[in-house]
Amino acid sequence: MPTTETVIVLDFETTGLFPNNGDRIIEIGAVLLRDQEIIDRFQSLVNPGFLVSREIETITGITNNMLSDAPTAPEIMETFVKFIGTRPLVAHNASFDRSFLDKELDLFGKNRPLNFGCTLQIAKRLYPDVINYKLETLVHYKRIPVADQFHRALADAEMAARLWIKLIEDLNNQFGLDYISFDLMKKIGKMNKESAFDLLKKESEETRTDQIDTTGNLFD
């Protein structure tokens, strides 16, 4: 199994799709992934300060009654930022989660650089024949065990972490890379399929060359 950096894989459940229009986080779920193992977890409901819609209650199973006694974003965000630390972040459809995290940090004066990788975008490069790239679809496609229920933050974060592991495994199987950096994964997600393939082929060739170079005078 190839190695890569320790990352935080996170997921937010929210009141809607648009943080700049007033939508807020109602649940945070995150896992610490090290050496392809989940070694720590973070989960909290978050009171957004207003009632959520019936549609959101139905999708997530998170009710207004459940949120009434939950901590507010200012109360939980400081603890969550400590959990994240300075580690790279991963999410499924990362632009969505990043927009909400950016907004919450901005609201409470905790702005900071965010370094995100996206399982959805990488999956598009590796699995071109999948019917769609929803987390649920990819979890079933890669036969990843379903953790609790979809659209709950911690369960989705755990399944996204398992998908991240599968992506790394599949890259290793195809290209034989012993070390797959977060930066490489991030680059793959931003490239088109052909460019990503060329980059991975180059990385693979360089890895084989490096291995030959380390043999010294063995073949002289």
Secondary structure, DSSP 8 states (H G I E B T S, - for coil): --B---EEEEEEEESSS-GGGT--EEEEEEEEEETTEEEEEEEEE-B-SS---HHHHHHH---HHHHTTS-BHHHHHHHHHHHHTT--EEETTHHHHHHHHHHHHHHTT------EEEHHHHHHHH-TT-S---HHHHHHHTT----S-TTSHHHHHHHHHHHHHHHHHHHHHHH--SB--HHHHHHHHHS-HHHHHHHHHHHHHHHHHHHHHTTTTTT-
